[in-house]
Amino acid sequence: MNEVTYRDVLAEPVFRVLFWTRSAAIGADTLRTVALSVLVFTSTGSAFLGALTFGASFLPQAIGGLAIGALPDLVRPRLLIVGGYLVEAAGAATLALAGPPVWTSLLIVAGIGCLAPAFNGTAGRLTAESLTGDAFVLGRSLFQLASSAAQLLGLALGGVAAATLGPEGALLAAAAVHLGSALAARTLLPNLPAPDRDGGRALLRRSWQGNRELLGDPVVRRLLLVMWLPPAFITGAESLLVPYALLHGFPDAAPGLLLACVPVGMFAGNLVVARLLSPPTRERTVPVLVALLGAPLLPFAFDIGIVLAGVLLVLTGVGFAYGLGLQRRFREAVPAETTGQGFGLMSTGLMTLQGVGPAAFGLLTEVVPVGVSMALGGLAAVLASIWIGSDEMFSRNESTGSVP
């Protein structure tokens, strides 16, 4: 067992406030997405526009990462954290009360997505500065556990809220949760000073230069690719679960149940890997867990039943715990003066590629069956695990400092 426990991590005041407010905000984000998707679909009858709503905030994060990625290393963290929650609250309230046209609604969601790298980078920086050693890894694990639980809760409550309160009422509920997170962060987070950085360069130039420096570091670049690519393959395959279930004649409730299986596996995998594996073992098992991400998707090329499909998707979710084996190395590889931008870049690439993945594997269904396209996503993750396992950097357990 690890000496550090989740209780120790949550005892740190800054992290505790950050954890609870972000957990609530993630649940509110999921609630907003479900409610807006229902609103868009019921008003247009377009399945395409309803699906587009789910990914509207992903791709714009690339723009935000390029333009404002340096903000977490320049601005007081409480200001960015509180500002982020207020922007989310205002966006959800506008969608509910103003009743904008569909494309305007999507632009609002995309605009919020552009700002996400600054908020995510600030959260990453605060976590790295408030937690040390294995406590930092457990802190990142707690965020992933909360994300999985909040997504499940948001998916479960989203449909109920949209049915009982109406889509507009559900959007207002999401706005209220974001506003509560903003008030809690404003009250409980200390007003820490901005990182001491030279302010001579403009924000856009600083963000661009910082990203170039991070991606130019071979250690940082390889770590980012390992954190970005496997989830993109899996998300691409996961996005095809609804047509897969319908084409195989599964019950009407099957798509939602199957979609919930991956977060269930993510929750279990993060809990087991964080608490039962030692730090060196976590790092050694990165290739194995990446393979576990993809291998369960291979049988989807064939005609399998709903129970087996659910079990396989839970196993795929467990594989996402591979990211815990990379957290220490990434924190040590990123220069201290760009810590916030480094975590923002990690989140930006992850979200951007998860927006690209569904489009890429969706296009594959034009030439191959849906199940085969899903299996190809799994195969890509398995091939990535072979590459990771053959890379000397991922077969060592010693620290990897930043390459000058």
C-alpha positions, 0 to 999 in steps of 0.5 A: 500500500502507498504511504500517502492516502486520499485522506492526506491529499484532501487534507491540503486546503487549496487542493480540497477546494479545487477538487470539490468545486471542479467536481461540481463543475464537471457534473454541471458541464455534463448536465449542460451538454445533455440538456442542450443536446435534447434542446437542439434535437427537439427543435431541429429533429437533426441527429447530426446537430444533436451529436455535434453539440457533444463535441462543440467544446472540444476542437476550439480548445486548440485555438485557446491553447495557442492564443491564451495558453500562457495565462496560468503562468501570468495571472492570479490563479483564483481570478482565473478559477473563479472567472472560469466558473462564472463564464460557464454559469453565464453561458448556461444561463444565456442558453436557457433564457435567451433561446438563441438559434442553434448555431449561436448556441454552438458558438457559445459552447465553442467560445467557452471551450476556447477559454478552457486551456487557461482554466485547466492549466491553472488547476494543474498548476495549483495541484502541482504546487500544493501537492508533492511526491506521490500525493500529486499523483493521487491528487490527479487520480482523485480528479479522474475519479471525480470526473468519471463519477461526475460524468455518470451522475451528469448523464444520469441526471441530465435526462431526468432533469431535461424530462422533469424541468425541461431543457431550459430548466436543466440548463439553469440548474447547470448555471446554478451549480457553476455559480455555486462553484465560483462563490466557493472558490472566491470564498475559500481559495487563498488569493495567491500571487501571480507567478513571477514572470517577465511581462515583456511579451504579449500574451499571444506571442508568449503562448505561442513561444511557450508551446513551441518550447514545450513541444520542442522538448523531446521528453515532454513531446513524447509524454504528451503524445502518449497521453493524447493518442490512445484516448483519441483512438478509444473516443473515436471507437466509443462515439460509434456505440449508438449506431452499433447498438441500433444496428445490432437490435439492442434494446432502446436503453442499450446505447445509454447503458453502454456509454456508461460502462466506460466511465464505470471502468475508468472509476474502478481502474483509477481507484485500483491503480492509484491505491494498490500499485506502487509508484514504480509499478504504475510507471512500468504498467503504462504499456500494459494498461494502454493495451487494455484500452484497445484490446477489448474493442477488437471483438466488436468487429464480430456480432457480440451480445449486449452483456459481453459488449458492456463487460468489454467496455468496462475493461476498456475504461480500466485501461485509462488508468495508464495516465497515472503512470505518466503524471510524475514524469510529466510534472518533472519534465515541464519547466517550473516557469511554464507549469501552468501552460504545460498542464493546459497544453496537455488538456488542450491536446487531449480534448482536441484529439478527442474531437478529431477521433469521432470524426475520423472513425466515423468517416471509416464507417463509409467504407467498413462496418461500424463494428470493424471501425470500432475494432480498428480504434482498439487496434490502433491503441494496441499498436500504440502500446507496443510503441510505448513498450519499446521506448526506452524512456517508458521502460525506466523508473528513474526521474526524467528531468527537462531536456535543456 
